Amino acid sequence: MNSSLHDLLSKIIKVGTLTVRGTGGEQRYGGGGGRSVAIRFTDEASELALLRDPQLQLGQLYMDGRLLVEEGDIYEFLALIKDNTLSEGLTFGMIVRGIGRMIEAQFRNRVPINHNRKNVSHHYDLDEKLFSLFLDEDWQYSCAYFNPPGISLDEAQIAKKRHIVAKLLAKPGQKALEIGSGWGGMAMYLSESSGVDVTGITLSTEQLKISRERAAKRGLANSVRFELQDYYYLPPTRSYDRIVSVGMFEHVGRLNYRKFFNKVNDVLADDGVMVLHSIGQPYPAIYNNPWIEKYIFPGGYIPSLAEVLPAIEKAGLLVSDVEILPMHYAYTLRHWRERFMANRQKAAALYDERFVRMWEFYLAASEMAFTHEAFHIFQIQIVKKRQAVPDTRDYIYEREAELRAFEQSRLPLDKIAV
């Protein structure tokens, strides 16, 4: 093994056991008492690549099959690393690359270019069959709500929609906007449950096509419509009583928060209500994870509440409720990863083995962010007037009870005759 990598792992791994196999034999690190993982490097160059730039190279080496996990899985390996502190093991090269990424991020933040359509297409315009391999039956590609604990993924995704719709206080005859409408599940649930006319906007041509097909199958063509539309270009002459955005804000970018909420202020009715559901992190990031930026979500950024709340206030809007869901996305991602790996052969048939390893690494690394790095989900309820929502949260639970009754009579999409 490369001597510098050996020294680095000796400094890092104190808890648990990491066995490393390579062309030079086998080494064991850690004092036991925790996770036990074994990895293997297939060539000497991969060891040096990991040492030079672990943030980028770990995922790339795993994708390329040059780093193999022979005992445990990639999530256990990532979690083992996070169980131990990394600060003492930083090399000069890692520090230099970190500073470089800080400078690059600062430059990019000061020269904003709208790549929204391109960035969305990179991820969401993948083959629809891929998402069917691991999502719930309604194709909810965002954090589920495991309330009560232990329910299935499908039940938890319904609970998520129920919880958000209850916070919207939607009423029959109102007009609603969904910013980032995915495959249409939230818009259809909102319309059917509450008698609301919904417009969903997306930048994904694949999601647009499927959303329209699903709405037509449910007979909702007159009350639910989907448009290929960037939120930034919504005409201010439109007005909506309710606005919902789930899992889209992570793609806005921190330089655009004021623009986003200014647009919300433009199109939200004076007595309107918005619910924003987003991944959050405990403090502002200096730069994005380079592997996620390159392969999964180019242009994405996970906000902290410290960055979001001032932008809401400066847009002239009021925060009426904030709820933190600490671990629900970890549970969701675990379900997704297990489902995906159970269908890995189908995924490989759609793409290839390298893609399968990339997607597995993405799901595992994302899960680890919630189990080890204090990432969470925040739901912010936003209004223009305090009187738009009640003084207590009782209305949420009362409305959820009504929505459960609605769900009992709602046919699943696959049970509707064409």
N, C-alpha and C positions, 0 to 999 in steps of 0.2 A: 504494500500500500504506500501511496505517496506519504512521505514523512510529515509534511505540513498538514495534510488532512488528518493524519493520525493524531497529531498534537491538538488540532482543533476539536476533534471528537472527544478526546480525553478531557478537555476543558469543559465541554458542553454537557456530556451525558453523565450525570451523577445519580439520577433516580431512574429505575428501570434497567433494562438490559438491551443493548443494541449489538447484534452480531453482524460484522461486515466481512463479506467474502469477495475476493478479487483475484487477479492474476498472481498476486504475491502471497496468497494464503488467506488465513482467517484471523480476525481480531475481534475481541469482545470488550465492550465498554459499559460502564455503569455499575452501580452497586446492588442492583436487583431491587426487589420490593415494589415494582410497578409493572408497566407493560414490558413485554418481551417480543422483540421484532428482529428479524434477520433480513438483510438486504445483500444483493450481489451486484458488483460492477462487472460489466462484460469486457472492459478494456481499460488500460491505464489512462488514456486521454480523458475518459469520463470522470475519473477521480479529480484530475486537475481542473476540468471545466466546472465541477461542482464547487471546488475550493475557491475559484476565482469569482464566481457570481451565483451563489446559491439561490437567490430570489428568482432568477430567471431559469437557471440551468436545471434545478431540481425537477421542475415540471417537464422541461424539454427532454431531459435524459429518460424520464419515466415514459413519456410519449414514444420516444425512439426505441424503447426496449433495451437501453444501455444501462439502466438501473432497474433491477428486478427486486420485488419484495417476495422473499421465499418463505417467510414465516410471519403471520399476521397479514395485514393488508395496507394499502397506501394511507388510509385514514389513521390506522394505528401508528404508522411510522411518523406521520406529521404530528400527531398528538404527543408521541413520545418526545419529539424535538421540543414541542411547546411546553411539555411538563417540566423541562429544564430551561434554565436561563441562557440566553444567547449573548448577552451584553459582554461577558468576559472573553468570549471566543471570537470577537470580530477581528478580522485581519485588516491590514492596511489597504489591500485591494478592495475589500468589501466597503470600507469607509469611503474610498475614492469614488466607487461606483454609486454609493448612496448620495454623495454630494453632487455628482453629475446628474443624477435623476432629480434631485431637488431643484437644480438650476434649470433643467429642461422643463420641469413642471411649472416653475415660475414664469418661464418664457412663454410656454403654451397658454398659460392663464392670461397673459397680457396681450396675446395675439389671437383672439377668439375667432374661429372659423366655424360656420354651421355645417357640421358633417353629420347631422342627426340622421338623415335618411340612410347614408352609407353605413353608419355605425349600427343602426337598428337592423339593417339587412344582413349584416355580418352574422348575427346571432339568430334572429327570429325568422329569417327566410330559409332556414334549413328545411330539409324534407320533413313534411308534417308527420310522416310515419315515425320519425325519431322521437318526437314528443309523446306520441301515443304509447311508447314503450315504458314510460315511467310516470306520467302524470295521472291524475284521477280521471274519472269518467267525464268530467266537465272541462278538462284541460285548463285547470287553474295553475298558472305558472308563477305563483307567488306564495308567500307564507300562509300555511293553514293555521287554524285556531283549534288547538286540542283542548276543548272544554265541553264535557268533562275529560280529564286525562284518560289516556288509554283507548280512545275511540279510533276508528280506522281513518286512513287518509281521506277517503271519500267523505266520511262524516265530518271530518275536521275542515275540509274545504267548504262544505255547506255551512258549517258553523261560522267560518270566516265571512262568507257573504251575508249571512244572517246578522252578524254583529255589526258589520259596516252599514248595512241598509237600515238597521235600527237607529244608528247614530245620525243617519241622514234626515230622519223625520219626514220622509217623503210622503206625499199625499196625492190621491188621484187627480189627474188633470195638470199636474206640474210638468215642467220641462227640465230634463236633466242632461248633463254632459259628463261623459267619461273620458278622461284624458289618458290615453294608453289603454285601449279596449281589449287587447289580447285576442283570444278566440271567441269573445262575445259572451262568456258565461255570466259575468257580473251584470252587464247591461240587460240581458234577458231576464235574470232573476229579479232585478230591480223593477223592470217594467211589469212583469207578471205578478209580482207580490204586492206592488203598491200602486198600480194603475198609472204609471208615469210614462211619458213620452221621452225616449232616450236617444241621444246622439252619441255614438262612440267614435273617437278618432284614433288612428294608428298610422305609423309610418311603415308598416310591414305589409307588402302586397300579398304574401301568403296568408297572414292572419286576416286581412281584409276579405279575401275570397272565402275562407272557411267561415268567418263570422256571418257573412251574408247568407251563405248556404244554411247554416244552422238556424238563423233567425227565420228564414223562409220555411224551414221544416217545422218550426214551432208555431207557424202562423202569425208571426210578429212583424211582418214586413211594414205594416202601417204604423207601428208604435216604436220600433227599434230600427235605427238605420246606422250604417257604419260608413265612415269617410276616410280617404287617404289624405290626412291633413296634419300639418305641424301646428301644435298649440300656439306657437308664436304668431302665426298668420290668421288666427281666428278673427273675424271682423268684430269690432267693438259694438256694432249695432245688434249683435245677437245677445240675448239675455237668458240666463238659466236660473231656475229656482234652486237646483241642486247640482253640485259638482262632486265627482268622486274620481280619485286617481289611486290606483293600486299597483305598486311595483314598477312605476314609470319614472318617479322622481330621481331615482339613482342614475338616470341617463341624461338629466338636465345639465349637469355640470355646475360647479359652485359659482362661476362667473355669471351664470344666467338665472340665479335665484330671484333677483329683483325683477328681471323680465318676466319670469314665470308668474310670480305673485301679482305683479302689475297687470298681467293679462287676466288672471283670476279676478282681480278687482274690476276690470273692464266688463267682464261677461257675467259676473255673479249678481243676481238681483239684490236689491237693498235689504230684503228680509231673507236672503238665501243662506244656505248652509253648504259647506264643503267638508269632505273627509279625505285627508291625505294619509295614505298608508305607504310606508317606506322603510327600507333597511336603514339603520343608523349605526354609527360607531361612537365610542365613548369620548373621543376628542378629534379635532380636525387632523386629517392626514397630511403629511408633508408631500407625499407623492403616492401614486397608485402602485399596487403590486405589478411589477413589469410583466409577469407571465399572464396574469388575468387581462391586463391591458392589451397584450399582443394577440392572445389566442381566443379570448372569450368575450369581453366587453370593452372594445376600444372606445375611448372617450367617456367611459363611465366613471362615477365618483360616488362613494358612500358618504353621506353627510353626517355631521354631528348636529345635535339640537342647537348647539351654540352658533352654528352657521345658519340654520334655517329660521329660527325665531326672529332674529333681527330683520331678516328680509321680509317676513310676514308683516311685522310692525311698520316697516318703512313703506310698504305698499298701502298702508292705511287700513289694513284688515285686523281683526281681533281674534285671538286664540281663546276658544271657549272650553276646550277640553284637550288633554294630552294623556294618552295611555301607552305604557311601555309593555311589550310582550317579550320577555327576555330570552326564552328558550324554545319558543314555538317553531322558529325556522330551523333550529338544529334537528328537531323531531321530523319536520317536513323533509329536510334534505336527507336524513337517514332513510326515510321511506323511499324517496326518489332514487337514491344510490342502490338500495337493495333491489328495487324493481328493475333498474337499468341493468345491473349486473346479472340478474336472472334472465335478461333478454339480450345479453351481450352478443350472442351469435347473430341475432336479427340486426343489431346495430352494425356489426361488422359487415353484414351483407349489404346494408345501405351505404356504408362508407368503406372503412377498412379497420384493421386492428389498431393502427396508430390513432385513428379518431376515437376508438373505444377507450384507449388508455388516456387520451386527452380529456374525454368527458368524465371518466371516472375520477381523474385527478381534480378536475373542476368541482365536482360534487363533493369530494372528500375534503378539499381545501376550504370550500365554502362552509361545510359543516363544522370544521375545526375552528373557523373564525367565530362561530357562535358558542362553541363549547369551551374555547380557550382564550378568546380575545375580547370578550364582553360586547361583541356585536349584538344587536337587538332589532326589534321592529318597533317603530313608533307610529301611532295613529293620532293625528292632530285634527281636531274639529275646528273649523274656521268660519267666522261670520263677519258681517258688517255691523250688525246691531246685537247687543247683548240679549235683547228680547226675543231673538230668533230661536233660542233654545231654552228649555226649562232650567230651573235653578238647581235641580238635583238630577242624579243619574237614574232615578227610578224608571223613567220613560224608556230607557234602553232595554231593561229586563222585561218590562211589560210588552214592548214591541216584539222582542225576541220570542216571547210565548205565542203571540199572534202569528209570527212568521213560521214557527214550528207547525202550527195547525195548517197553514198554507202548504207547507212542504209535503204534508201527508197526502194531499190530493194532486200534487204536481207530477206528471208523468216524466220519467227519464227520457232523454232525447231518443235513445235507441228503441224505446217502446212506442214512439209515435209513428203511425202509419203514413207513408208518403202518398 
